[in-house]
Amino acid sequence: MRFFIRLLWVLIAMLFFLNAPAQKKKTTKPAAADNHLTQLNKLVESDSAKLVEIFKDIHANPELGFTETRTAAIIARELQAAGYEVTTGIGSTGVAGILKNGEGPIIMWRGDMDCNAVKETTGLPYASTKVVKRDDGTESPVMHACGHDAHVTWLIGLARAMAQMKNAWKGTLIVVGQPAEETILGAEAMVKDGLYTKHGIPEPDYLLGMHSAPIPVGVVAVASGVRMAGTDQIDVVFKGIGGHGSNPQLSKDPIVMAAAAIMQYQVIVSRAVDPQKAAVLTVGSVQAGSDNNVIPATALVKINLRWFDEADRNLMIEGIKRINEGIAHSYNLPKELYPEMKMKGFAYPLNNDTALTAAVFAGVRKLLPDKQILRENRLPAMMGSEDFHHLVIHNKRNVYCYYNVGIANPDVFAQAIKEGKALPFNAHNGDFQVDLAGIPLGTKLAILGVLEAFQLTKK
């Protein structure tokens, strides 16, 4: 996931260390604050060692999007053992478990399973050493550099505890292991494969999920409204006429076309989008040729868009098309050699429901003090994106809440800030690391959010 903005987390760090020091040792309120908190704490603490081992195993064995067969099998095994009705193979590798417990709301919890094409540099004893072959035939090291291994573990811990806490809730709980979040394709793939039709999964009243954040364990962001940007993943193939590098006049060089386009793309945001709005156009990859003296026939440009206003999205997409066609025309290409533009994964901005977010906050504050819970007034929207909400966005009811949980060791985080760093590590980097204390705490925060959601009355 292209998730975290460094300056934003610097702000969060300042808020945490200026306003909430010395929280490492004690983060819980008295158990009397909630009738089921003691039961929850005992269940999760007794399960903590097992959950940590599951986390380490998943971390050491990462899988890219739509190849998460091993991870999905672990989820399916644990859900079946806990008494869930399990369906696998949804949208390729997706898995869902259903636990019915009388009349009440239908709550869906989602955890994403895929990893990143990043080489791990943490030096952990359970670090990933995996190298996989990608769809284009290239090989790449892989690791969980965005915390999805923690997300899967939290899902399992939540499912196991909720099955043992049926006295605390009524309704239907659905847990979903989603593939391919990184490519923004997995949620739509599950829905299009018949998640709610062919596979018979009930449409939820409320959807919940969490994402790890490189902020201290014990800090949580629970905010309503628009929290994350919309996104598009676009591939553009520039076509030309290949030839010898010594005779460029006999060729039509797609690398030069791609280079010209990349520079012109940047003007779309800087000169066409209202400067008071937020939008991003990033070229993340350029792939062309293999030899020094050969002009290739094609060049591939991979583009990523971020936006909050759909009008800005359309402006950027149309701008890319016009630039591509203008360059092709200027190089006197025939129509059959005009650039091809492929729209891939996309997601709308993520907009947390106010009432559901308030319920999650009510649950989380039973475990953490308010000053460690970041709300709307302390947490601006992020340019990062998610496809989490696309599990329900096409349904009649599309009420959801997605919140962020700190996974960095507080001492390591504090030392990084002292050294003038923005963060001890960032997402999608080889040194991304989940502190093991975040596994049981994250599990508890997930359970508390779900328990509160079960108390809501459907609108």
C-alpha positions in Angstrom: 0.0 0.0 0.0 1.3 3.5 -0.8 0.3 4.5 2.6 2.2 6.9 4.8 3.2 10.5 4.3 6.3 11.3 6.3 5.3 14.8 7.3 2.0 13.6 8.6 3.6 11.1 10.9 6.1 13.7 12.1 3.1 15.7 13.3 1.7 12.6 14.9 5.0 11.9 16.6 5.2 15.4 18.0 1.7 15.1 19.3 2.4 11.8 20.9 5.7 12.7 22.6 4.7 16.1 23.7 1.2 15.1 25.0 1.4 11.5 25.9 4.7 10.5 27.4 5.4 7.5 29.6 2.6 5.3 28.3 4.7 2.3 27.5 4.2 0.5 30.7 0.6 1.1 31.3 -2.0 1.5 28.5 -5.1 -0.1 29.9 -7.9 1.3 32.0 -9.5 -0.7 34.8 -11.4 -3.7 33.7 -14.5 -2.5 35.4 -14.8 0.0 32.5 -16.5 -2.7 30.5 -18.2 -6.0 31.5 -16.3 -8.0 28.8 -12.9 -6.3 28.9 -11.5 -8.7 31.5 -12.7 -11.7 29.5 -11.2 -10.2 26.3 -7.9 -9.5 27.9 -7.6 -13.0 29.3 -8.5 -14.6 26.0 -6.0 -12.6 24.0 -3.2 -12.8 26.5 -3.6 -16.6 26.7 -3.5 -16.7 22.9 -0.7 -14.2 22.5 2.1 -16.8 22.1 0.3 -18.7 19.4 -0.6 -15.4 17.5 3.0 -14.3 17.6 4.1 -17.6 16.1 1.5 -17.3 13.4 2.7 -13.8 12.7 6.3 -14.9 12.4 5.4 -17.7 10.1 3.4 -15.5 7.7 6.2 -12.8 7.8 8.8 -15.4 6.8 6.6 -16.7 4.0 5.2 -13.7 2.1 3.1 -14.0 -1.0 2.4 -11.4 -3.7 -1.2 -10.5 -4.7 -3.4 -13.3 -6.1 -0.7 -15.9 -5.1 -1.6 -15.9 -1.3 -2.5 -19.6 -1.3 -0.4 -20.5 1.8 -1.6 -17.5 3.8 -5.2 -18.2 2.8 -4.8 -21.8 3.9 -3.6 -20.7 7.3 -6.6 -18.4 7.7 -9.0 -21.1 6.5 -7.5 -23.7 9.0 -7.8 -21.3 11.9 -11.3 -20.3 11.1 -12.5 -23.9 10.7 -10.9 -24.8 14.0 -12.8 -22.0 15.6 -16.2 -23.1 14.3 -16.6 -20.8 11.3 -18.3 -21.8 8.0 -15.4 -21.2 5.6 -15.3 -20.5 1.9 -12.1 -20.3 -0.1 -11.0 -19.4 -3.6 -13.1 -16.2 -3.8 -11.6 -13.8 -6.4 -8.7 -16.3 -6.8 -7.3 -16.6 -3.3 -9.7 -14.8 -1.0 -11.2 -16.6 2.0 -14.2 -15.8 4.1 -15.5 -17.2 7.4 -19.0 -16.9 8.8 -20.0 -17.2 12.5 -23.7 -16.9 13.4 -24.7 -16.0 16.9 -28.4 -15.2 16.9 -30.3 -12.2 15.7 -28.4 -9.0 15.3 -26.2 -6.9 12.9 -24.0 -8.5 10.3 -20.4 -7.3 10.8 -17.6 -7.9 8.3 -13.9 -7.7 9.3 -11.4 -7.5 6.5 -7.6 -8.3 6.6 -5.4 -8.1 3.5 -2.9 -10.9 2.8 -0.4 -9.8 0.1 3.1 -8.7 0.5 5.5 -6.3 -1.4 8.3 -6.9 -4.0 10.9 -5.6 -1.6 14.1 -7.1 -0.2 14.0 -7.4 3.6 16.9 -5.7 5.5 15.6 -6.0 9.1 18.0 -8.8 10.1 15.2 -10.4 12.1 15.5 -14.1 12.9 12.2 -14.7 11.0 13.0 -12.3 8.2 11.9 -13.2 4.7 14.5 -14.6 2.3 11.9 -15.5 -0.4 12.5 -14.7 -4.0 9.6 -15.2 -6.4 9.0 -15.1 -10.2 6.7 -12.3 -11.2 4.2 -12.3 -14.1 6.6 -10.7 -16.4 9.2 -13.4 -15.9 11.5 -11.4 -13.7 12.5 -12.5 -10.2 12.2 -10.4 -7.1 12.7 -10.7 -3.4 9.5 -10.3 -1.4 8.6 -9.3 2.2 5.8 -8.0 4.2 6.8 -4.3 4.2 3.3 -2.9 4.8 2.1 -4.9 7.8 -0.3 -7.2 6.1 1.2 -10.1 8.1 0.0 -8.3 11.2 -3.4 -7.7 9.6 -3.9 -11.4 9.0 -2.8 -12.2 12.5 -5.2 -9.7 14.0 -8.0 -11.2 11.9 -7.2 -14.7 13.2 -6.9 -13.4 16.8 -10.2 -11.6 16.5 -12.0 -14.6 15.0 -10.7 -17.0 17.7 -11.7 -14.7 20.5 -15.1 -13.8 19.2 -15.9 -17.5 18.9 -15.3 -17.8 22.6 -17.1 -14.6 23.6 -20.6 -15.3 22.2 -22.0 -14.1 25.5 -20.8 -10.6 24.5 -22.5 -10.1 21.2 -25.4 -11.2 19.0 -25.6 -11.3 15.2 -23.3 -12.6 12.4 -19.6 -12.1 12.1 -17.9 -12.4 8.8 -14.1 -12.3 8.5 -12.5 -11.9 5.1 -8.9 -12.5 4.0 -8.5 -10.3 0.9 -5.9 -10.8 -1.8 -4.1 -8.1 -3.8 -4.6 -4.9 -1.9 -1.2 -3.6 -3.1 -2.5 -3.6 -6.7 -5.9 -2.2 -5.6 -7.5 -5.2 -7.3 -8.4 -7.7 -4.6 -11.6 -6.3 -3.2 -13.2 -5.8 -6.6 -12.0 -9.3 -7.6 -13.8 -10.9 -4.7 -17.0 -9.0 -5.3 -17.0 -9.7 -9.1 -16.4 -13.4 -8.4 -19.7 -13.4 -6.5 -18.8 -12.8 -2.9 -22.4 -12.0 -2.1 -24.0 -14.2 -4.8 -22.2 -17.3 -6.0 -20.4 -17.7 -2.7 -23.3 -16.8 -0.5 -21.6 -14.4 1.9 -24.2 -12.2 3.6 -24.0 -8.5 2.8 -22.8 -6.8 5.9 -24.4 -3.9 7.8 -21.0 -2.7 8.8 -17.5 -3.2 7.5 -14.4 -2.8 9.7 -10.7 -3.1 9.3 -7.3 -1.9 10.5 -3.9 -1.0 9.0 -0.6 -0.9 10.7 1.2 2.5 11.0 4.9 3.2 11.7 4.0 5.0 14.9 4.4 3.8 18.5 2.6 0.7 19.8 -0.2 2.2 21.9 -1.1 5.0 19.5 -4.3 4.6 17.3 -5.9 6.8 14.7 -9.7 6.6 14.7 -11.2 9.3 12.6 -14.4 9.8 10.6 -14.9 11.4 7.2 -12.7 11.2 4.1 -9.5 9.6 5.3 -7.7 8.4 2.2 -7.5 9.5 -1.4 -8.9 7.8 -4.5 -6.4 6.1 -6.8 -5.8 4.7 -10.3 -3.1 2.5 -11.6 -2.5 3.1 -15.3 -0.1 1.4 -17.8 0.8 3.3 -21.0 2.7 1.4 -23.8 4.4 3.7 -26.3 4.9 2.0 -29.6 7.6 2.8 -32.2 9.8 1.2 -34.8 12.9 -0.5 -33.4 16.3 -0.4 -35.0 20.0 0.1 -34.6 21.2 2.8 -32.2 23.6 4.1 -34.9 20.7 4.8 -37.3 18.0 6.5 -35.2 16.6 8.2 -38.3 15.3 4.8 -39.5 13.5 4.2 -36.3 10.7 5.7 -34.2 12.1 5.8 -30.7 9.5 5.0 -28.0 11.9 5.8 -25.2 12.1 9.4 -26.3 8.4 9.5 -26.6 8.0 8.1 -23.1 10.5 10.6 -21.7 8.7 13.5 -23.3 5.3 12.2 -22.0 6.7 11.8 -18.4 7.8 15.5 -18.3 4.5 16.7 -19.8 2.4 14.6 -17.3 3.7 16.7 -14.4 2.2 19.8 -15.9 -1.3 18.3 -15.6 -1.3 18.7 -11.8 0.8 21.8 -11.5 -1.1 23.7 -14.2 -4.6 22.1 -14.6 -5.7 21.0 -11.1 -6.8 23.8 -8.8 -3.8 24.4 -6.5 -6.1 24.5 -3.5 -7.0 20.8 -4.2 -4.9 17.8 -3.6 -3.9 15.5 -6.5 -0.8 13.5 -7.3 0.5 12.0 -10.6 3.4 9.7 -10.1 5.4 7.7 -12.7 6.6 4.7 -10.7 8.2 2.6 -13.4 9.7 2.9 -16.9 10.6 -0.2 -18.8 12.1 -0.3 -22.2 14.8 -2.2 -24.1 17.7 -4.3 -22.9 20.8 -3.4 -25.0 22.9 -0.3 -25.4 22.8 -0.2 -29.2 19.2 -1.2 -29.8 16.2 1.1 -30.1 13.3 -1.0 -28.8 9.9 -1.2 -30.4 8.0 -0.4 -27.2 8.4 1.5 -23.9 6.1 0.9 -20.8 5.3 3.6 -18.4 3.5 2.8 -15.1 1.4 5.7 -13.7 -0.2 6.2 -10.3 -2.9 8.8 -9.6 -4.2 10.1 -6.2 -7.2 12.3 -5.9 -10.2 13.4 -3.7 -12.4 14.9 -6.4 -13.6 12.7 -9.2 -13.5 15.7 -11.6 -9.8 16.0 -10.9 -9.4 12.3 -11.6 -11.1 12.6 -15.0 -9.0 15.7 -15.7 -5.8 13.8 -15.1 -6.9 10.7 -17.1 -8.0 12.8 -20.1 -4.8 14.9 -19.8 -2.7 11.7 -20.0 -4.6 10.6 -23.1 -4.2 13.9 -24.9 -0.4 14.1 -24.1 0.0 10.5 -25.4 -1.8 11.2 -28.6 -0.1 14.5 -29.1 3.3 12.9 -28.9 2.3 10.2 -31.3 1.1 12.8 -33.8 4.3 14.8 -33.4 6.4 11.7 -34.3 4.2 11.1 -37.3 3.1 7.7 -36.2 0.3 5.8 -37.9 -2.9 5.3 -35.8 -2.1 1.7 -35.2 1.1 2.7 -33.4 -0.6 5.3 -31.1 0.1 4.6 -27.4 -2.1 2.1 -25.6 -3.5 3.0 -22.2 -4.6 0.3 -19.8 -6.6 1.2 -16.7 -5.9 -1.3 -13.9 -6.7 -1.2 -10.2 -8.6 1.8 -8.8 -10.4 2.9 -5.7 -12.6 5.7 -4.6 -11.6 7.9 -1.6 -12.2 6.2 1.7 -14.9 7.9 3.7 -15.4 6.6 7.3 -19.0 6.6 8.6 -19.4 9.0 11.5 -21.6 6.8 13.7 -19.6 3.6 13.1 -16.3 5.5 13.8 -17.8 6.9 17.0 -18.6 3.3 18.1 -15.0 2.1 17.3 -13.7 5.1 19.3 -15.9 4.1 22.2 -14.4 0.6 22.1 -10.8 1.6 21.7 -10.9 4.1 24.6 -11.8 1.3 26.9 -8.2 0.1 26.4 -6.2 3.3 25.7 -6.3 6.9 27.1 -7.9 9.5 24.9 -4.6 11.3 24.3 -3.2 8.2 22.5 -6.2 8.1 20.1 -5.9 10.5 17.2 -9.2 11.9 16.0 -10.3 14.1 13.1 -9.0 17.3 14.6 -5.5 15.8 14.9 -5.3 13.7 11.8 -5.6 15.3 8.3 -6.6 13.0 5.3 -3.8 11.0 3.7 -2.9 10.8 0.0 -2.5 7.1 0.5 -5.2 4.8 -0.8 -7.0 1.5 0.0 -9.5 -0.8 -1.7 -10.9 -2.0 1.7 -14.2 -0.2 1.2 -14.7 -1.7 -2.3 -15.9 -4.8 -0.5 -19.2 -2.9 0.2 -19.1 0.2 -1.9 -21.5 -1.2 -4.5 -24.0 -2.5 -1.9 -27.2 -0.7 -0.8 -25.5 -0.5 2.6 -21.9 0.7 2.4 -21.1 1.7 6.0 -17.5 1.2 7.0 -14.7 2.3 9.3 -11.0 1.8 8.7 -8.5 2.7 11.5 -4.8 2.8 12.0 -2.8 1.0 14.7 0.8 1.8 15.8 3.3 -1.1 15.4 6.7 0.6 16.1 8.6 -0.1 19.3 8.1 3.1 21.3 11.8 3.2 22.4 13.0 2.8 18.8 10.5 5.4 17.7 11.6 7.9 20.3 15.3 7.4 19.4 14.5 8.0 15.8 12.8 11.3 16.6 15.7 12.3 18.9 18.0 11.7 16.0 16.0 14.0 13.8 14.4 11.3 11.7 10.8 11.4 10.6 10.2 7.8 11.4 12.3 4.7 12.5 11.2 3.1 9.2 8.5 3.6 6.6 6.1 1.4 4.7 7.3 -0.4 1.5 10.9 -0.2 2.7 13.1 -3.2 3.6 13.5 -2.2 7.2 9.7 -2.1 8.0 9.2 -3.9 11.2 6.2 -4.8 13.4 7.0 -4.8 17.1 5.7 -8.1 18.6 3.9 -6.2 21.4 1.6 -4.9 18.6 0.2 -8.3 17.9 -1.9 -8.8 21.1 -2.7 -5.1 21.4 -3.9 -4.9 17.8 -6.0 -8.0 18.3 -7.7 -6.4 21.3 -8.3 -3.2 19.5 -9.9 -5.1 16.6 -12.2 -7.0 19.0 -13.2 -3.9 20.8 -14.2 -2.2 17.6 -16.3 -5.2 16.5 -18.0 -5.6 19.9 -19.1 -1.9 19.8 -20.3 -2.3 16.2 -22.6 -5.1 17.3 -24.3 -2.7 19.7 -25.3 -0.4 16.8 -28.9 -0.3 15.4 -29.0 -0.5 11.7 -30.0 2.8 10.1 
